[in-house]
Amino acid sequence: MTKLKLADVGADKPVRVSVDLPAQVHRDLIAYAGVLGQGQASVTPQKLIAPMLARFMATDRAFLKARRASVQSGAG
């Protein structure tokens, strides 16, 4: 099985957001969902966006550093 950065699409109470994606990004989401769905229940591209964003933010060192500094200063 292909080792993807995104392994689990968890279920959580959703907040509705509308976004406009470039066509290429949408095609890539469809392809990613297809790869991720192999051997599992099918995953829709829409279900990938939140976990991908969460993973991106969790691995962005500059963001994490700024967030820690903000929390320590009492601003967030």
N, C-alpha and C positions, 0 to 999 in steps of 0.2 A: 504494500500500500504506500502511496505517496505521502511523505512527511510534510504536512502543511503547517503553517504558523497557526492557523485557526483550526482547532481540533473539535471544539464543542460549541454548538449554538444553543446557549442556555435559554430557558424560558423565564421571563420576568415581566412584570406589569409594564406594558409599552406606553410610551408617550408619542403621540402622533406628530410627525414632522414631515414637511414636504421639501424635497430637494430636487434640483435639476442636475442631472448627471450628463457628462459628455457621452455620446453614443459608444465610444470605445470603452469607457469605464463600465457601462452597462453590459456590453458584450463580454467583457472580462469577468464581471460578476456572474453572469450566466455560466460561463465556462468554469469558474471556480466552484460554483454550486454543483455543477455536474461532477467535477472531480471529488469534491467533498462528499457528495451523495452516493458514491460507489460503495456498496456494501452497507449502506444505512438507509434510513427513510429519506425521501427526497427533501432537499433544502431549497427554498426559494431564494433568489438573489436579494430580495428585500430583507430577509432574515439575516443576511450576512453583514449588512452595513453596520449595525450597532456593535457586534462583536469585533469587527475589523477596526472600527474607530477606537474601541476600548483597548484592544491589543496595541494599536499604534501609540496611544497615549501612555499606556503602561510601560512601553519600551523607549519612550522619548526622554532621554536623560536630562536635556535642558528643561523640558516641561516639568519633570519630577523635581528638579532642583528649585525651580522657580516656585512651584507649588509648596514645597517644604518651607521655603523662605517666607512665603506669604502666610502660611499657617503659623509659623513661629513668631511672626511680627503681629499676629492677631488680625490680619486683614482678610482671612478666608477661612 
